[in-house]
Amino acid sequence: MHIPGLITLLAISGLIYLALLVGLLAWGLTHPPRRTYSSAVARGVPGSPDELTPPLHCDEWTFTSRGLTLPAWDVRGLDPSGPTIIFTHGWGDSRLGALPRMHALAPLASRLIAWDLPGHGEAPGRCRLGRCEAVDLRALLDRAAGPVALYGWSLGAGLCIEVASDDPRVLAIIAEAPYRFQDASARNVLRGAGLPSGCTLDLALLLLGMKGRWKLRSDRARLAAHVTCPMLVLHGTEDEVCPLSDARAIAAAAPRATLVEIEGGDHNRLWTEATWSGRCSEAVRAFLASHVAG
């Protein structure tokens, strides 16, 4: 075989390999691992609010958004005069992630709602990495009826900021481990898993429409500048997924934000490690008591 022909064959093979890699990465980003009740049982942890200690009374219902039927828990809080709190989870999580937060905040709320984003938990559809999910959160606010406090972490924190930037029904936001742009957090997740995180990720995000103008429009710091309600930003100082600098920029941009840095805290265990969860609980309780009166 002539050298030019061999070079052409290798180039074509390389492009095919790159295309497959980008396609697989894009599929993985939009189809994260699902955390369901069976996964909680397998780990020996509570799988619903009524399995907490003490148990919390819970109704389960669904609501419709973008043609999808999404499941939610509706939990009775312990303070009838307290706010309604809606929990929105991050990428690869589900409403199961709200359980330790619910356990800590139930004494301050009249109602607590947690839902599964599309492509997560028990919900149908696929994850859109924040491109469309704010529409779903707004649909949930319609179903909840009345003013609410929003609590989101990671991807969910960004959705809460986006919704609160133009929705007067939001009384307050708790944004835990937020990021400004999707690519930085995705890159850190891939690096942590030992997966390609360079140009292949950039191409996958481009394929998913998450580069260029959309990236600039979705900057959580830019959106936070339009949030007029009180905001608490919680962030671990050792967060390996979402940069602490992002949390600081978001808090600095918001007119009424308070930043609480959890010393030594990482991305996924702020509410499961006793020292960090105690600090988080203290910060959230103080914030709600000051800004969301019963």
Summary of the structure (lengths in Angstrom):
residues: 294
radius of gyration: 20.2
end to end distance: 79.9
largest distance: 80.9
contacts: 1027
relative contact order: 0.12
helix: 45%
strand: 18%
